[in-house]
Amino acid sequence: MKKLLTSVGVSAVLLSASSLQLVSAHDESGEHFNNECEVSLNYDVTVEPKKLTVSDVGKEQYRIEMNKLFVNGEQISLNKQQQQLVSQYADEVSSQVPEVIELVNDAVAMASTAVSMALTPLLGDATGAKIDEMMDGLQDRVEDVAYQNGDKFYLGATESSLESAFGEEFEKEMEQLVQNSIGTMMMSLGSQMMSGDGDSFEAKMDAFSVKMDSIGEDIELQMEEQAQDLEARGERLCENFETLAALEKKLQAQIPELANYSLVATASKKLLE
């Protein structure tokens, strides 16, 4: 149970934020084929009105503010062409980060609903309330690394940021919640198994299996539209980030001070590193 809940949150964040691994390619007929679009972020990003900050473990690496570029706290002299490129890059990042944050939170909300829908009918309302408590804790952790506060957006995509949110402390919280409710869960599960139709244990297990299949089908039907929407949004984001990676490469070519601060990494970049 702990592994299930932990993986829901971590997978959502990694998939939607720091490791956008989504199928984005199509053949000429418009059908998908198996070609993954893999994009990751090397730094944490903060987007505010007229200001973009890229940081690592809380330390600012560079920021763009009113067409001005600061690297390690020092302003970099820019010509008109460089200013335009910096402004374009900041606008692109600033438009995409809020979309990533929204996608992350929507993905976790959908996962939370699916888990609750799957387990509450199976384990009962009392256990369902415990599960909801676990998922609320998960949502709080996700909001530590992907959140909006007024007109400020923050996306913590680095390993240290994710470890801070989903590390040892989080695991202990989940483990404690599970330990506190595991008895009730097991009693509810056993009751559900033995209350199935049939005189023999085997017949009851068959009835329980049918019930599980039915629950799964109901969840799939209710979640299918949301899942398709999330996938489509993820594909668009992945394509946008690949475009952003090309723009960043152009920016670094014109402004050498940024050469060592690649925010966006694609699969092709990783192979070269």
BASEGU-25170 format. One record per residue: x, y, z of N, C-alpha, C in turn; residue in three letters. Coordinates in steps of 0.2 Angstrom, whole numbers, plus 5000, padded with zeros to 4 digits. Layout:
BEGIN
> n_X, n_Y, n_Z, ca_X, ca_Y, ca_Z, c_X, c_Y, c_Z, residuo
> X, Y, Z, X, Y, Z, X, Y, Z, ala
...
//
This chain:
BEGIN
> n_X, n_Y, n_Z, ca_X, ca_Y, ca_Z, c_X, c_Y, c_Z, residuo
> 5004, 4994, 5000, 5000, 5000, 5000, 5004, 5006, 5000, met
> 5010, 5006, 5004, 5014, 5012, 5004, 5017, 5013, 4998, lys
> 5020, 5008, 4995, 5023, 5008, 4988, 5018, 5011, 4983, lys
> 5012, 5009, 4983, 5007, 5011, 4978, 5006, 5018, 4979, leu
> 5005, 5021, 4985, 5003, 5028, 4986, 5009, 5032, 4984, leu
> 5015, 5030, 4986, 5021, 5034, 4985, 5022, 5034, 4977, thr
> 5021, 5029, 4974, 5023, 5029, 4967, 5018, 5033, 4963, ser
> 5012, 5034, 4965, 5007, 5038, 4962, 5009, 5045, 4962, val
> 5011, 5048, 4968, 5014, 5055, 4968, 5020, 5056, 4964, gly
> 5025, 5051, 4965, 5032, 5052, 4962, 5031, 5051, 4955, val
> 5027, 5047, 4952, 5026, 5046, 4945, 5023, 5052, 4942, ser
> 5018, 5054, 4945, 5015, 5060, 4942, 5019, 5066, 4942, ala
> 5023, 5067, 4947, 5028, 5073, 4946, 5034, 5071, 4941, val
> 5037, 5066, 4941, 5042, 5064, 4937, 5039, 5064, 4929, leu
> 5033, 5061, 4928, 5031, 5061, 4922, 5029, 5068, 4919, leu
> 5026, 5072, 4923, 5024, 5078, 4921, 5028, 5084, 4921, ser
> 5033, 5083, 4926, 5038, 5089, 4927, 5045, 5088, 4925, ala
> 5048, 5084, 4929, 5055, 5083, 4927, 5057, 5078, 4922, ser
> 5052, 5074, 4920, 5054, 5069, 4915, 5048, 5067, 4911, ser
> 5046, 5072, 4906, 5040, 5071, 4902, 5041, 5066, 4897, leu
> 5040, 5060, 4899, 5041, 5054, 4894, 5034, 5052, 4891, gln
> 5033, 5055, 4885, 5026, 5054, 4882, 5027, 5052, 4875, leu
> 5022, 5049, 4873, 5022, 5047, 4866, 5019, 5053, 4862, val
> 5023, 5056, 4857, 5021, 5062, 4854, 5022, 5062, 4846, ser
> 5025, 5056, 4844, 5025, 5056, 4837, 5019, 5053, 4834, ala
> 5018, 5054, 4827, 5012, 5051, 4824, 5014, 5049, 4817, his
> 5011, 5044, 4814, 5012, 5043, 4807, 5008, 5047, 4803, asp
> 5008, 5046, 4796, 5005, 5050, 4791, 4997, 5050, 4792, glu
> 4995, 5045, 4795, 4987, 5044, 4796, 4985, 5047, 4802, ser
> 4990, 5050, 4806, 4988, 5053, 4812, 4988, 5048, 4818, gly
> 4990, 5042, 4817, 4990, 5037, 4822, 4996, 5037, 4826, glu
> 4996, 5036, 4833, 5002, 5036, 4837, 5007, 5030, 4835, his
> 5013, 5031, 4835, 5018, 5025, 4835, 5023, 5026, 4840, phe
> 5026, 5021, 4842, 5030, 5020, 4848, 5037, 5024, 4848, asn
> 5036, 5031, 4849, 5042, 5035, 4849, 5041, 5040, 4854, asn
> 5045, 5039, 4860, 5044, 5043, 4866, 5048, 5050, 4865, glu
> 5044, 5054, 4868, 5047, 5061, 4868, 5049, 5062, 4875, cys
> 5056, 5062, 4877, 5059, 5063, 4883, 5062, 5069, 4885, glu
> 5059, 5073, 4889, 5062, 5080, 4891, 5063, 5080, 4899, val
> 5068, 5083, 4901, 5069, 5084, 4908, 5072, 5091, 4910, ser
> 5070, 5093, 4916, 5073, 5100, 4918, 5079, 5099, 4923, leu
> 5084, 5103, 4922, 5090, 5102, 4926, 5090, 5106, 4932, asn
> 5085, 5111, 4932, 5085, 5116, 4938, 5078, 5117, 4940, tyr
> 5077, 5120, 4946, 5070, 5123, 4948, 5069, 5129, 4945, asp
> 5062, 5131, 4944, 5061, 5137, 4940, 5055, 5140, 4944, val
> 5056, 5147, 4945, 5051, 5151, 4948, 5049, 5157, 4943, thr
> 5043, 5157, 4941, 5040, 5162, 4937, 5036, 5167, 4940, val
> 5038, 5173, 4940, 5034, 5179, 4942, 5033, 5184, 4937, glu
> 5028, 5189, 4938, 5027, 5194, 4933, 5034, 5198, 4931, pro
> 5036, 5197, 4925, 5041, 5201, 4923, 5048, 5198, 4926, lys
> 5048, 5192, 4928, 5054, 5189, 4931, 5054, 5182, 4931, lys
> 5059, 5179, 4929, 5060, 5172, 4928, 5067, 5170, 4932, leu
> 5066, 5165, 4937, 5072, 5163, 4941, 5074, 5156, 4940, thr
> 5080, 5154, 4938, 5082, 5147, 4938, 5087, 5146, 4943, val
> 5085, 5141, 4947, 5089, 5140, 4953, 5091, 5132, 4955, ser
> 5095, 5131, 4959, 5097, 5124, 4961, 5098, 5124, 4968, asp
> 5094, 5120, 4972, 5094, 5119, 4979, 5094, 5126, 4982, val
> 5089, 5130, 4980, 5088, 5137, 4982, 5093, 5142, 4980, gly
> 5099, 5140, 4977, 5104, 5145, 4975, 5102, 5147, 4967, lys
> 5101, 5154, 4966, 5100, 5156, 4960, 5106, 5155, 4955, glu
> 5104, 5152, 4949, 5109, 5152, 4944, 5109, 5157, 4939, gln
> 5103, 5159, 4937, 5102, 5165, 4933, 5095, 5167, 4933, tyr
> 5094, 5173, 4931, 5087, 5176, 4931, 5086, 5181, 4925, arg
> 5080, 5181, 4923, 5079, 5186, 4918, 5073, 5191, 4920, ile
> 5075, 5197, 4920, 5071, 5202, 4923, 5070, 5208, 4919, glu
> 5064, 5210, 4916, 5064, 5216, 4912, 5069, 5216, 4906, met
> 5070, 5210, 4903, 5074, 5210, 4897, 5082, 5210, 4899, asn
> 5083, 5210, 4906, 5090, 5210, 4908, 5091, 5203, 4911, lys
> 5098, 5201, 4910, 5100, 5195, 4912, 5105, 5195, 4917, leu
> 5104, 5191, 4922, 5109, 5191, 4928, 5111, 5184, 4929, phe
> 5118, 5182, 4928, 5121, 5176, 4929, 5125, 5176, 4936, val
> 5123, 5172, 4940, 5127, 5172, 4947, 5127, 5179, 4950, asn
> 5121, 5182, 4949, 5120, 5188, 4952, 5123, 5194, 4949, gly
> 5127, 5193, 4943, 5130, 5199, 4940, 5126, 5200, 4933, glu
> 5125, 5206, 4932, 5121, 5208, 4925, 5126, 5207, 4919, gln
> 5123, 5204, 4914, 5127, 5203, 4908, 5125, 5208, 4903, ile
> 5130, 5211, 4900, 5128, 5216, 4895, 5125, 5213, 4889, ser
> 5120, 5215, 4886, 5117, 5212, 4880, 5116, 5217, 4875, leu
> 5117, 5215, 4869, 5115, 5220, 4863, 5107, 5219, 4862, asn
> 5105, 5222, 4857, 5097, 5222, 4856, 5095, 5216, 4853, lys
> 5099, 5212, 4849, 5097, 5206, 4847, 5097, 5201, 4853, gln
> 5102, 5201, 4857, 5102, 5196, 4863, 5096, 5198, 4868, gln
> 5095, 5204, 4868, 5089, 5206, 4873, 5082, 5203, 4870, gln
> 5082, 5203, 4864, 5075, 5200, 4861, 5075, 5193, 4862, gln
> 5081, 5190, 4861, 5081, 5182, 4862, 5080, 5180, 4869, leu
> 5083, 5184, 4874, 5082, 5183, 4881, 5074, 5184, 4883, val
> 5071, 5189, 4880, 5064, 5190, 4881, 5060, 5185, 4878, ser
> 5062, 5182, 4872, 5058, 5177, 4869, 5058, 5171, 4874, gln
> 5064, 5169, 4876, 5066, 5163, 4880, 5062, 5164, 4886, tyr
> 5062, 5169, 4890, 5059, 5170, 4896, 5051, 5169, 4895, ala
> 5048, 5172, 4890, 5041, 5172, 4888, 5039, 5164, 4887, asp
> 5043, 5161, 4884, 5042, 5154, 4882, 5042, 5149, 4889, glu
> 5047, 5150, 4893, 5047, 5147, 4899, 5041, 5149, 4904, val
> 5040, 5155, 4904, 5035, 5158, 4908, 5028, 5155, 4906, ser
> 5027, 5154, 4900, 5020, 5151, 4898, 5020, 5144, 4899, ser
> 5025, 5140, 4899, 5025, 5133, 4899, 5025, 5130, 4906, gln
> 5029, 5134, 4911, 5029, 5131, 4918, 5022, 5131, 4921, val
> 5018, 5136, 4920, 5011, 5135, 4923, 5007, 5130, 4921, pro
> 5008, 5128, 4914, 5005, 5122, 4911, 5007, 5116, 4914, glu
> 5014, 5115, 4915, 5016, 5109, 4918, 5013, 5108, 4925, val
> 5013, 5114, 4929, 5011, 5114, 4936, 5003, 5111, 4936, ile
> 4999, 5114, 4932, 4992, 5112, 4931, 4992, 5105, 4930, glu
> 4996, 5103, 4925, 4995, 5096, 4923, 4997, 5091, 4929, leu
> 5003, 5093, 4932, 5005, 5089, 4938, 4999, 5088, 4943, val
> 4996, 5093, 4945, 4991, 5093, 4950, 4985, 5090, 4947, asn
> 4983, 5091, 4941, 4977, 5087, 4938, 4979, 5079, 4938, asp
> 4985, 5078, 4937, 4987, 5070, 4936, 4986, 5067, 4943, ala
> 4989, 5071, 4948, 4988, 5068, 4955, 4981, 5068, 4958, val
> 4977, 5073, 4956, 4970, 5073, 4958, 4966, 5067, 4955, ala
> 4968, 5066, 4948, 4965, 5060, 4945, 4967, 5053, 4948, met
> 4973, 5053, 4950, 4976, 5047, 4953, 4973, 5046, 4960, ala
> 4972, 5051, 4963, 4969, 5051, 4970, 4962, 5048, 4970, ser
> 4958, 5051, 4965, 4951, 5049, 4964, 4951, 5042, 4962, thr
> 4955, 5039, 4957, 4955, 5033, 4955, 4957, 5028, 4961, ala
> 4962, 5030, 4965, 4963, 5025, 4971, 4957, 5025, 4975, val
> 4954, 5030, 4977, 4948, 5030, 4981, 4943, 5026, 4979, ser
> 4941, 5027, 4972, 4936, 5024, 4969, 4937, 5016, 4969, met
> 4944, 5014, 4968, 4945, 5007, 4968, 4945, 5004, 4975, ala
> 4947, 5007, 4980, 4948, 5004, 4986, 4943, 5005, 4991, leu
> 4939, 5011, 4991, 4934, 5012, 4996, 4928, 5007, 4995, thr
> 4926, 5005, 4989, 4920, 5000, 4989, 4923, 4993, 4991, pro
> 4929, 4992, 4991, 4932, 4986, 4992, 4933, 4985, 5000, leu
> 4936, 4991, 5003, 4938, 4990, 5010, 4933, 4994, 5015, leu
> 4928, 4997, 5012, 4923, 5001, 5017, 4925, 5008, 5018, gly
> 4920, 5011, 5020, 4920, 5019, 5021, 4925, 5021, 5026, asp
> 4926, 5017, 5031, 4931, 5019, 5037, 4938, 5019, 5034, ala
> 4939, 5013, 5030, 4946, 5013, 5027, 4947, 5018, 5022, thr
> 4941, 5019, 5018, 4941, 5024, 5013, 4943, 5031, 5015, gly
> 4941, 5032, 5021, 4943, 5039, 5024, 4950, 5039, 5026, ala
> 4953, 5033, 5028, 4961, 5033, 5029, 4964, 5034, 5022, lys
> 4962, 5031, 5017, 4965, 5032, 5011, 4965, 5039, 5008, ile
> 4959, 5042, 5009, 4958, 5049, 5007, 4963, 5053, 5011, asp
> 4964, 5052, 5017, 4969, 5055, 5022, 4976, 5054, 5019, glu
> 4978, 5048, 5017, 4984, 5047, 5013, 4985, 5051, 5007, met
> 4980, 5051, 5003, 4981, 5055, 4997, 4981, 5062, 4998, met
> 4978, 5065, 5003, 4978, 5072, 5004, 4985, 5074, 5006, asp
> 4989, 5069, 5010, 4996, 5070, 5012, 5000, 5070, 5006, gly
> 4998, 5066, 5001, 5002, 5066, 4995, 5001, 5072, 4991, leu
> 4995, 5075, 4990, 4994, 5081, 4987, 4997, 5087, 4990, gln
> 4998, 5087, 4997, 5002, 5092, 5000, 5009, 5092, 4998, asp
> 5012, 5086, 4997, 5019, 5085, 4995, 5020, 5087, 4988, arg
> 5015, 5086, 4984, 5016, 5088, 4977, 5016, 5095, 4976, val
> 5012, 5098, 4980, 5011, 5106, 4980, 5018, 5109, 4983, glu
> 5022, 5105, 4986, 5028, 5108, 4988, 5033, 5109, 4982, asp
> 5032, 5105, 4977, 5037, 5105, 4971, 5033, 5108, 4965, val
> 5027, 5109, 4965, 5023, 5111, 4959, 5017, 5115, 4961, ala
> 5018, 5122, 4962, 5012, 5126, 4965, 5012, 5133, 4962, tyr
> 5006, 5135, 4963, 5004, 5142, 4961, 5002, 5146, 4967, gln
> 5005, 5152, 4968, 5004, 5156, 4974, 5002, 5163, 4971, asn
> 4996, 5164, 4970, 4994, 5171, 4967, 4997, 5171, 4959, gly
> 5001, 5176, 4958, 5004, 5176, 4951, 5011, 5173, 4951, asp
> 5013, 5169, 4956, 5020, 5166, 4957, 5019, 5159, 4955, lys
> 5023, 5156, 4951, 5023, 5149, 4950, 5030, 5146, 4951, phe
> 5030, 5140, 4954, 5036, 5137, 4956, 5036, 5129, 4954, tyr
> 5041, 5127, 4950, 5042, 5120, 4948, 5048, 5118, 4951, leu
> 5048, 5113, 4956, 5054, 5110, 4958, 5056, 5104, 4955, gly
> 5060, 5104, 4950, 5061, 5098, 4945, 5068, 5094, 4947, ala
> 5072, 5097, 4951, 5078, 5094, 4952, 5078, 5088, 4957, thr
> 5083, 5084, 4957, 5082, 5078, 4961, 5082, 5080, 4969, glu
> 5086, 5085, 4971, 5085, 5087, 4978, 5079, 5090, 4980, ser
> 5075, 5093, 4975, 5068, 5096, 4977, 5064, 5090, 4977, ser
> 5064, 5085, 4973, 5060, 5079, 4973, 5061, 5075, 4980, leu
> 5067, 5074, 4981, 5069, 5071, 4987, 5067, 5074, 4993, glu
> 5067, 5081, 4993, 5064, 5084, 4999, 5057, 5083, 5000, ser
> 5053, 5083, 4995, 5046, 5082, 4995, 5044, 5074, 4996, ala
> 5048, 5070, 4993, 5046, 5063, 4993, 5051, 5058, 4996, phe
> 5055, 5061, 5000, 5061, 5057, 5003, 5059, 5053, 5010, gly
> 5063, 5053, 5014, 5062, 5048, 5020, 5057, 5050, 5024, glu
> 5056, 5057, 5025, 5051, 5059, 5030, 5044, 5058, 5027, glu
> 5043, 5058, 5020, 5037, 5057, 5017, 5035, 5049, 5018, phe
> 5040, 5045, 5017, 5039, 5038, 5018, 5037, 5036, 5025, glu
> 5040, 5039, 5030, 5038, 5038, 5036, 5031, 5040, 5038, lys
> 5029, 5045, 5035, 5022, 5047, 5036, 5017, 5042, 5033, glu
> 5019, 5040, 5027, 5014, 5035, 5024, 5015, 5028, 5027, met
> 5020, 5026, 5030, 5021, 5020, 5033, 5017, 5020, 5040, glu
> 5017, 5026, 5043, 5013, 5027, 5050, 5006, 5026, 5048, gln
> 5004, 5030, 5043, 4996, 5029, 5041, 4994, 5022, 5040, leu
> 4998, 5019, 5036, 4997, 5012, 5034, 4997, 5008, 5040, val
> 5002, 5008, 5045, 5002, 5004, 5051, 4996, 5005, 5055, gln
> 4993, 5012, 5055, 4988, 5013, 5060, 4981, 5011, 5057, asn
> 4981, 5009, 5050, 4975, 5007, 5048, 4975, 5000, 5044, ser
> 4981, 4997, 5045, 4981, 4990, 5041, 4977, 4985, 5044, ile
> 4976, 4985, 5050, 4971, 4980, 5053, 4964, 4981, 5050, gly
> 4961, 4987, 5050, 4955, 4988, 5048, 4954, 4986, 5040, thr
> 4960, 4988, 5037, 4960, 4986, 5030, 4959, 4979, 5028, met
> 4963, 4975, 5032, 4963, 4968, 5031, 4957, 4965, 5033, met
> 4954, 4967, 5039, 4947, 4964, 5041, 4942, 4966, 5035, met
> 4942, 4972, 5033, 4937, 4974, 5028, 4938, 4970, 5021, ser
> 4945, 4969, 5019, 4946, 4965, 5013, 4944, 4958, 5014, leu
> 4945, 4955, 5020, 4943, 4948, 5021, 4936, 4947, 5021, gly
> 4932, 4952, 5024, 4925, 4952, 5024, 4922, 4952, 5017, ser
> 4925, 4956, 5013, 4923, 4957, 5006, 4924, 4950, 5002, gln
> 4930, 4947, 5004, 4931, 4941, 5000, 4926, 4935, 5002, met
> 4925, 4935, 5009, 4920, 4929, 5011, 4913, 4931, 5010, met
> 4911, 4937, 5009, 4904, 4938, 5008, 4902, 4937, 5001, ser
> 4906, 4935, 4996, 4904, 4934, 4989, 4900, 4928, 4989, gly
> 4896, 4927, 4983, 4892, 4922, 4982, 4896, 4915, 4981, asp
> 4893, 4910, 4983, 4896, 4903, 4983, 4897, 4900, 4989, gly
> 4896, 4893, 4989, 4897, 4889, 4995, 4904, 4888, 4997, asp
> 4908, 4887, 4992, 4915, 4885, 4993, 4920, 4891, 4993, ser
> 4926, 4890, 4996, 4931, 4896, 4996, 4932, 4898, 4989, phe
> 4933, 4893, 4985, 4935, 4894, 4978, 4930, 4898, 4974, glu
> 4923, 4897, 4975, 4918, 4900, 4972, 4918, 4908, 4975, ala
> 4919, 4908, 4981, 4919, 4915, 4984, 4925, 4919, 4981, lys
> 4931, 4916, 4980, 4936, 4920, 4977, 4934, 4922, 4970, met
> 4931, 4917, 4966, 4929, 4919, 4959, 4924, 4925, 4959, asp
> 4919, 4925, 4964, 4915, 4930, 4964, 4918, 4937, 4966, ala
> 4923, 4936, 4970, 4927, 4942, 4972, 4931, 4945, 4966, phe
> 4934, 4940, 4962, 4937, 4942, 4956, 4933, 4946, 4951, ser
> 4927, 4943, 4951, 4922, 4947, 4946, 4920, 4954, 4948, val
> 4920, 4954, 4955, 4918, 4961, 4958, 4924, 4966, 4957, lys
> 4930, 4963, 4957, 4936, 4967, 4956, 4936, 4970, 4949, met
> 4935, 4965, 4944, 4935, 4967, 4937, 4929, 4972, 4936, asp
> 4924, 4971, 4939, 4918, 4976, 4938, 4920, 4983, 4940, ser
> 4923, 4983, 4946, 4926, 4990, 4949, 4931, 4993, 4944, ile
> 4935, 4989, 4942, 4941, 4991, 4937, 4937, 4994, 4931, gly
> 4932, 4991, 4928, 4929, 4993, 4922, 4926, 5000, 4923, glu
> 4922, 5000, 4929, 4919, 5007, 4931, 4924, 5012, 4931, asp
> 4929, 5011, 4935, 4935, 5016, 4935, 4937, 5018, 4928, ile
> 4939, 5013, 4924, 4941, 5015, 4918, 4936, 5019, 4914, glu
> 4930, 5018, 4914, 4925, 5022, 4910, 4925, 5029, 4913, leu
> 4925, 5030, 4919, 4924, 5036, 4922, 4931, 5040, 4921, gln
> 4937, 5037, 4921, 4943, 5040, 4921, 4945, 5041, 4914, met
> 4943, 5038, 4909, 4945, 5038, 4902, 4946, 5044, 4899, glu
> 4940, 5048, 4899, 4940, 5055, 4896, 4946, 5059, 4899, glu
> 4946, 5059, 4906, 4951, 5063, 4910, 4958, 5061, 4908, gln
> 4959, 5054, 4907, 4966, 5052, 4905, 4968, 5054, 4898, ala
> 4963, 5054, 4894, 4965, 5056, 4887, 4966, 5063, 4887, gln
> 4963, 5067, 4891, 4964, 5074, 4891, 4971, 5076, 4893, asp
> 4973, 5072, 4899, 4980, 5073, 4902, 4985, 5071, 4897, leu
> 4984, 5065, 4893, 4989, 5063, 4888, 4990, 5068, 4883, glu
> 4984, 5071, 4880, 4985, 5076, 4875, 4988, 5082, 4877, ala
> 4987, 5084, 4883, 4990, 5090, 4886, 4998, 5089, 4887, arg
> 4999, 5083, 4889, 5006, 5081, 4890, 5010, 5081, 4884, gly
> 5007, 5078, 4879, 5010, 5078, 4872, 5012, 5085, 4870, glu
> 5007, 5089, 4870, 5008, 5096, 4868, 5014, 5100, 4872, arg
> 5014, 5098, 4879, 5019, 5101, 4883, 5026, 5098, 4881, leu
> 5026, 5092, 4879, 5033, 5089, 4877, 5035, 5092, 4871, cys
> 5031, 5093, 4866, 5033, 5096, 4860, 5035, 5103, 4861, glu
> 5032, 5107, 4865, 5034, 5113, 4867, 5040, 5114, 4870, asn
> 5042, 5109, 4875, 5048, 5109, 4878, 5054, 5107, 4873, phe
> 5053, 5103, 4868, 5058, 5101, 4863, 5059, 5108, 4859, glu
> 5054, 5112, 4858, 5055, 5118, 4854, 5059, 5123, 4859, thr
> 5057, 5123, 4865, 5061, 5127, 4870, 5068, 5125, 4870, leu
> 5070, 5118, 4870, 5077, 5116, 4870, 5081, 5119, 4864, ala
> 5078, 5119, 4858, 5081, 5122, 4852, 5082, 5129, 4853, ala
> 5077, 5133, 4856, 5078, 5140, 4857, 5084, 5141, 4863, leu
> 5084, 5137, 4868, 5089, 5138, 4873, 5096, 5137, 4870, glu
> 5097, 5132, 4865, 5103, 5131, 4862, 5105, 5137, 4858, lys
> 5101, 5140, 4855, 5102, 5146, 4851, 5104, 5152, 4856, lys
> 5101, 5152, 4862, 5102, 5157, 4867, 5109, 5157, 4869, leu
> 5111, 5150, 4871, 5118, 5149, 4874, 5123, 5150, 4868, gln
> 5122, 5150, 4862, 5127, 5151, 4857, 5128, 5158, 4857, ala
> 5123, 5162, 4858, 5124, 5170, 4857, 5126, 5173, 4864, gln
> 5125, 5169, 4869, 5127, 5172, 4876, 5131, 5167, 4880, ile
> 5137, 5166, 4879, 5141, 5161, 4882, 5141, 5160, 4889, pro
> 5139, 5166, 4893, 5138, 5165, 4900, 5133, 5160, 4902, glu
> 5128, 5158, 4898, 5123, 5154, 4899, 5125, 5146, 4897, leu
> 5131, 5146, 4894, 5132, 5139, 4891, 5132, 5133, 4896, ala
> 5134, 5135, 4902, 5134, 5130, 4907, 5128, 5129, 4911, asn
> 5122, 5132, 4909, 5116, 5132, 4913, 5110, 5130, 4909, tyr
> 5111, 5124, 4906, 5105, 5121, 4902, 5099, 5119, 4906, ser
> 5094, 5123, 4905, 5088, 5121, 4909, 5084, 5115, 4907, leu
> 5084, 5114, 4900, 5080, 5109, 4897, 5085, 5104, 4894, val
> 5084, 5098, 4895, 5088, 5092, 4892, 5083, 5087, 4889, ala
> 5085, 5086, 4882, 5081, 5081, 4879, 5085, 5074, 4879, thr
> 5081, 5069, 4876, 5085, 5062, 4876, 5091, 5063, 4871, ala
> 5091, 5067, 4866, 5097, 5067, 4862, 5102, 5071, 4865, ser
> 5101, 5076, 4869, 5106, 5079, 4873, 5109, 5074, 4878, lys
> 5105, 5070, 4881, 5108, 5065, 4886, 5112, 5060, 4883, lys
> 5111, 5058, 4877, 5115, 5053, 4874, 5122, 5056, 4872, leu
> 5122, 5063, 4871, 5129, 5066, 4870, 5133, 5068, 4876, leu
> 5129, 5068, 4882, 5133, 5070, 4888, 5137, 5064, 4891, glu
//
